[in-house]
Amino acid sequence: MKTWNTPAWRAGDWRDWLDDHGSLTRRLQAICPRLRVQRLVQKIASPYPDECAPLGLVRGQRALIRDVLLICGDTPLVYAHSVIPLPGLDGPWVALSRLGNRPLGAALFANPKVRRFPLEYRQLDARHPLYRPAVAHLAVANLAEAPRRLWMRRSQFALAGHPLLVTEVFLPAISQYPAPNSRILK
Protein backbone atom coordinates (compact mmCIF):
# COMPACT_ATOMS: atom_id res chain seq x y z
CA MET A 1 0.00 0.00 0.00
CA LYS A 2 1.25 3.48 -0.84
CA THR A 3 2.56 5.60 1.98
CA TRP A 4 1.54 9.08 3.03
CA ASN A 5 4.66 10.87 1.83
CA THR A 6 3.60 12.27 -1.54
CA PRO A 7 4.75 15.91 -1.72
CA ALA A 8 1.83 18.33 -2.19
CA TRP A 9 3.49 19.95 -5.20
CA ARG A 10 2.90 16.72 -7.14
CA ALA A 11 -0.84 17.33 -6.89
CA GLY A 12 -0.66 20.08 -9.52
CA ASP A 13 -3.87 22.12 -9.53
CA TRP A 14 -5.08 20.29 -6.43
CA ARG A 15 -2.13 21.53 -4.37
CA ASP A 16 -3.89 24.64 -3.04
CA TRP A 17 -6.74 22.54 -1.66
CA LEU A 18 -4.42 19.94 -0.17
CA ASP A 19 -1.91 22.31 1.35
CA ASP A 20 -4.32 24.81 2.93
CA HIS A 21 -3.63 24.71 6.67
CA GLY A 22 -6.82 26.41 7.81
CA SER A 23 -10.20 24.86 8.44
CA LEU A 24 -11.42 23.15 5.27
CA THR A 25 -15.01 23.46 6.50
CA ARG A 26 -14.65 27.21 7.00
CA ARG A 27 -13.04 27.55 3.57
CA LEU A 28 -15.90 25.66 1.94
CA GLN A 29 -18.53 27.66 3.83
CA ALA A 30 -17.00 30.84 2.40
CA ILE A 31 -17.52 29.65 -1.18
CA CYS A 32 -20.72 27.68 -0.59
CA PRO A 33 -23.12 29.30 1.88
CA ARG A 34 -25.36 26.22 1.64
CA LEU A 35 -22.61 23.86 2.78
CA ARG A 36 -23.86 21.07 5.02
CA VAL A 37 -22.40 18.07 6.76
CA GLN A 38 -24.06 14.69 6.32
CA ARG A 39 -22.94 12.08 8.79
CA LEU A 40 -22.70 8.70 7.08
CA VAL A 41 -21.16 6.46 9.73
CA GLN A 42 -20.33 6.78 13.38
CA LYS A 43 -19.31 3.58 15.11
CA ILE A 44 -16.74 1.91 17.32
CA ALA A 45 -14.51 -0.18 15.05
CA SER A 46 -10.91 -1.00 14.18
CA PRO A 47 -9.12 1.71 12.17
CA TYR A 48 -7.56 0.90 8.82
CA PRO A 49 -4.00 -0.47 9.02
CA ASP A 50 -2.36 2.78 7.84
CA GLU A 51 -4.15 4.72 10.60
CA CYS A 52 -2.91 2.71 13.57
CA ALA A 53 0.73 3.83 13.81
CA PRO A 54 0.05 7.59 13.73
CA LEU A 55 -2.47 7.16 16.55
CA GLY A 56 -0.29 4.85 18.63
CA LEU A 57 -2.75 1.99 18.22
CA VAL A 58 -2.01 -1.66 17.58
CA ARG A 59 -3.89 -3.52 14.86
CA GLY A 60 -7.31 -4.57 16.05
CA GLN A 61 -7.52 -1.89 18.74
CA ARG A 62 -10.82 -0.05 18.48
CA ALA A 63 -11.63 3.62 18.02
CA LEU A 64 -14.55 5.88 17.17
CA ILE A 65 -14.86 6.07 13.38
CA ARG A 66 -16.86 8.95 11.89
CA ASP A 67 -17.42 9.40 8.15
CA VAL A 68 -19.17 12.45 6.73
CA LEU A 69 -19.75 14.22 3.44
CA LEU A 70 -19.30 17.96 3.04
CA ILE A 71 -22.01 18.87 0.56
CA CYS A 72 -22.73 22.08 -1.34
CA GLY A 73 -26.44 22.07 -2.17
CA ASP A 74 -26.80 18.48 -3.38
CA THR A 75 -23.22 18.05 -4.57
CA PRO A 76 -20.68 16.16 -2.42
CA LEU A 77 -17.34 17.99 -2.33
CA VAL A 78 -15.35 16.16 0.36
CA TYR A 79 -15.56 12.75 1.98
CA ALA A 80 -14.07 13.01 5.48
CA HIS A 81 -13.03 10.09 7.69
CA SER A 82 -12.09 10.66 11.35
CA VAL A 83 -10.58 8.25 13.86
CA ILE A 84 -10.57 8.98 17.60
CA PRO A 85 -8.92 6.43 19.92
CA LEU A 86 -11.29 5.41 22.72
CA PRO A 87 -9.20 6.85 25.61
CA GLY A 88 -9.67 10.31 24.07
CA LEU A 89 -13.45 9.90 24.22
CA ASP A 90 -13.21 9.54 27.99
CA GLY A 91 -10.98 12.61 28.06
CA PRO A 92 -10.68 15.78 26.01
CA TRP A 93 -12.52 14.56 22.91
CA VAL A 94 -15.70 13.50 24.76
CA ALA A 95 -17.88 16.14 23.03
CA LEU A 96 -16.82 14.94 19.57
CA SER A 97 -18.91 11.80 19.89
CA ARG A 98 -22.02 13.99 19.94
CA LEU A 99 -21.41 16.14 16.85
CA GLY A 100 -24.14 14.58 14.71
CA ASN A 101 -24.25 16.57 11.45
CA ARG A 102 -22.11 19.41 12.78
CA PRO A 103 -18.61 19.83 11.34
CA LEU A 104 -15.66 18.40 13.25
CA GLY A 105 -13.41 21.16 11.89
CA ALA A 106 -15.40 23.85 13.70
CA ALA A 107 -14.76 22.11 17.02
CA LEU A 108 -11.07 21.53 16.32
CA PHE A 109 -10.21 25.02 15.12
CA ALA A 110 -12.26 26.74 17.84
CA ASN A 111 -10.04 25.38 20.62
CA PRO A 112 -6.62 27.10 20.80
CA LYS A 113 -5.26 24.18 22.85
CA VAL A 114 -5.69 21.76 19.95
CA ARG A 115 -2.37 21.07 18.25
CA ARG A 116 -2.27 20.19 14.56
CA PHE A 117 0.57 18.12 13.14
CA PRO A 118 1.90 18.49 9.57
CA LEU A 119 -0.41 17.53 6.73
CA GLU A 120 0.23 14.34 4.76
CA TYR A 121 -0.92 13.69 1.20
CA ARG A 122 -1.42 10.90 -1.29
CA GLN A 123 -3.57 9.76 -4.13
CA LEU A 124 -6.43 7.47 -3.31
CA ASP A 125 -7.14 4.52 -5.58
CA ALA A 126 -9.07 1.27 -5.38
CA ARG A 127 -6.33 -0.39 -3.32
CA HIS A 128 -7.13 1.78 -0.27
CA PRO A 129 -10.19 0.95 1.86
CA LEU A 130 -11.44 4.57 1.73
CA TYR A 131 -11.81 4.50 -2.06
CA ARG A 132 -15.12 2.65 -2.30
CA PRO A 133 -16.96 4.62 0.39
CA ALA A 134 -15.66 7.91 -1.07
CA VAL A 135 -16.68 7.22 -4.68
CA ALA A 136 -20.00 5.68 -3.62
CA HIS A 137 -21.34 9.22 -3.29
CA LEU A 138 -20.42 10.35 -6.79
CA ALA A 139 -23.00 10.64 -9.54
CA VAL A 140 -21.76 7.63 -11.50
CA ALA A 141 -23.72 4.60 -12.64
CA ASN A 142 -21.12 2.11 -11.41
CA LEU A 143 -17.65 1.86 -9.94
CA ALA A 144 -16.07 1.57 -13.40
CA GLU A 145 -17.18 5.16 -14.15
CA ALA A 146 -15.64 6.58 -10.98
CA PRO A 147 -12.33 8.43 -11.16
CA ARG A 148 -9.42 6.01 -10.88
CA ARG A 149 -7.63 8.33 -8.44
CA LEU A 150 -8.62 11.08 -6.05
CA TRP A 151 -6.40 13.28 -3.90
CA MET A 152 -6.63 13.08 -0.16
CA ARG A 153 -4.87 14.55 2.81
CA ARG A 154 -4.81 13.71 6.44
CA SER A 155 -3.83 15.49 9.57
CA GLN A 156 -3.40 14.46 13.12
CA PHE A 157 -4.63 16.65 15.94
CA ALA A 158 -3.89 16.33 19.65
CA LEU A 159 -5.44 17.74 22.80
CA ALA A 160 -3.98 17.01 26.23
CA GLY A 161 -1.89 14.22 24.70
CA HIS A 162 -4.86 12.48 23.04
CA PRO A 163 -4.65 12.16 19.22
CA LEU A 164 -7.26 12.03 16.52
CA LEU A 165 -6.78 11.58 12.79
CA VAL A 166 -8.80 13.26 10.03
CA THR A 167 -8.58 12.18 6.38
CA GLU A 168 -10.23 14.34 3.74
CA VAL A 169 -10.86 12.98 0.23
CA PHE A 170 -11.39 15.70 -2.37
CA LEU A 171 -14.20 14.72 -4.74
CA PRO A 172 -14.20 15.88 -8.39
CA ALA A 173 -16.99 18.47 -7.98
CA ILE A 174 -14.78 20.60 -5.73
CA SER A 175 -12.85 21.58 -8.86
CA GLN A 176 -15.81 23.85 -9.77
CA TYR A 177 -14.93 26.14 -6.87
CA PRO A 178 -11.99 28.48 -6.36
CA ALA A 179 -9.11 26.87 -4.52
CA PRO A 180 -7.90 28.49 -1.29
CA ASN A 181 -5.34 30.69 -3.05
CA SER A 182 -7.98 31.93 -5.53
CA ARG A 183 -6.83 29.84 -8.47
CA ILE A 184 -9.52 27.93 -10.33
CA LEU A 185 -8.87 24.19 -10.78
CA LYS A 186 -8.78 23.00 -14.36
C-alpha positions in Angstrom: 0.0 0.0 0.0 1.3 3.5 -0.8 2.6 5.6 2.0 1.5 9.1 3.0 4.7 10.9 1.8 3.6 12.3 -1.5 4.7 15.9 -1.7 1.8 18.3 -2.2 3.5 20.0 -5.2 2.9 16.7 -7.1 -0.8 17.3 -6.9 -0.7 20.1 -9.5 -3.9 22.1 -9.5 -5.1 20.3 -6.4 -2.1 21.5 -4.4 -3.9 24.6 -3.0 -6.7 22.5 -1.7 -4.4 19.9 -0.2 -1.9 22.3 1.4 -4.3 24.8 2.9 -3.6 24.7 6.7 -6.8 26.4 7.8 -10.2 24.9 8.4 -11.4 23.1 5.3 -15.0 23.5 6.5 -14.6 27.2 7.0 -13.0 27.6 3.6 -15.9 25.7 1.9 -18.5 27.7 3.8 -17.0 30.8 2.4 -17.5 29.6 -1.2 -20.7 27.7 -0.6 -23.1 29.3 1.9 -25.4 26.2 1.6 -22.6 23.9 2.8 -23.9 21.1 5.0 -22.4 18.1 6.8 -24.1 14.7 6.3 -22.9 12.1 8.8 -22.7 8.7 7.1 -21.2 6.5 9.7 -20.3 6.8 13.4 -19.3 3.6 15.1 -16.7 1.9 17.3 -14.5 -0.2 15.1 -10.9 -1.0 14.2 -9.1 1.7 12.2 -7.6 0.9 8.8 -4.0 -0.5 9.0 -2.4 2.8 7.8 -4.2 4.7 10.6 -2.9 2.7 13.6 0.7 3.8 13.8 0.0 7.6 13.7 -2.5 7.2 16.5 -0.3 4.8 18.6 -2.7 2.0 18.2 -2.0 -1.7 17.6 -3.9 -3.5 14.9 -7.3 -4.6 16.1 -7.5 -1.9 18.7 -10.8 -0.1 18.5 -11.6 3.6 18.0 -14.6 5.9 17.2 -14.9 6.1 13.4 -16.9 9.0 11.9 -17.4 9.4 8.2 -19.2 12.5 6.7 -19.8 14.2 3.4 -19.3 18.0 3.0 -22.0 18.9 0.6 -22.7 22.1 -1.3 -26.4 22.1 -2.2 -26.8 18.5 -3.4 -23.2 18.0 -4.6 -20.7 16.2 -2.4 -17.3 18.0 -2.3 -15.4 16.2 0.4 -15.6 12.8 2.0 -14.1 13.0 5.5 -13.0 10.1 7.7 -12.1 10.7 11.3 -10.6 8.2 13.9 -10.6 9.0 17.6 -8.9 6.4 19.9 -11.3 5.4 22.7 -9.2 6.8 25.6 -9.7 10.3 24.1 -13.4 9.9 24.2 -13.2 9.5 28.0 -11.0 12.6 28.1 -10.7 15.8 26.0 -12.5 14.6 22.9 -15.7 13.5 24.8 -17.9 16.1 23.0 -16.8 14.9 19.6 -18.9 11.8 19.9 -22.0 14.0 19.9 -21.4 16.1 16.8 -24.1 14.6 14.7 -24.3 16.6 11.5 -22.1 19.4 12.8 -18.6 19.8 11.3 -15.7 18.4 13.2 -13.4 21.2 11.9 -15.4 23.9 13.7 -14.8 22.1 17.0 -11.1 21.5 16.3 -10.2 25.0 15.1 -12.3 26.7 17.8 -10.0 25.4 20.6 -6.6 27.1 20.8 -5.3 24.2 22.9 -5.7 21.8 20.0 -2.4 21.1 18.3 -2.3 20.2 14.6 0.6 18.1 13.1 1.9 18.5 9.6 -0.4 17.5 6.7 0.2 14.3 4.8 -0.9 13.7 1.2 -1.4 10.9 -1.3 -3.6 9.8 -4.1 -6.4 7.5 -3.3 -7.1 4.5 -5.6 -9.1 1.3 -5.4 -6.3 -0.4 -3.3 -7.1 1.8 -0.3 -10.2 0.9 1.9 -11.4 4.6 1.7 -11.8 4.5 -2.1 -15.1 2.7 -2.3 -17.0 4.6 0.4 -15.7 7.9 -1.1 -16.7 7.2 -4.7 -20.0 5.7 -3.6 -21.3 9.2 -3.3 -20.4 10.4 -6.8 -23.0 10.6 -9.5 -21.8 7.6 -11.5 -23.7 4.6 -12.6 -21.1 2.1 -11.4 -17.6 1.9 -9.9 -16.1 1.6 -13.4 -17.2 5.2 -14.1 -15.6 6.6 -11.0 -12.3 8.4 -11.2 -9.4 6.0 -10.9 -7.6 8.3 -8.4 -8.6 11.1 -6.0 -6.4 13.3 -3.9 -6.6 13.1 -0.2 -4.9 14.6 2.8 -4.8 13.7 6.4 -3.8 15.5 9.6 -3.4 14.5 13.1 -4.6 16.6 15.9 -3.9 16.3 19.7 -5.4 17.7 22.8 -4.0 17.0 26.2 -1.9 14.2 24.7 -4.9 12.5 23.0 -4.6 12.2 19.2 -7.3 12.0 16.5 -6.8 11.6 12.8 -8.8 13.3 10.0 -8.6 12.2 6.4 -10.2 14.3 3.7 -10.9 13.0 0.2 -11.4 15.7 -2.4 -14.2 14.7 -4.7 -14.2 15.9 -8.4 -17.0 18.5 -8.0 -14.8 20.6 -5.7 -12.9 21.6 -8.9 -15.8 23.9 -9.8 -14.9 26.1 -6.9 -12.0 28.5 -6.4 -9.1 26.9 -4.5 -7.9 28.5 -1.3 -5.3 30.7 -3.1 -8.0 31.9 -5.5 -6.8 29.8 -8.5 -9.5 27.9 -10.3 -8.9 24.2 -10.8 -8.8 23.0 -14.4 
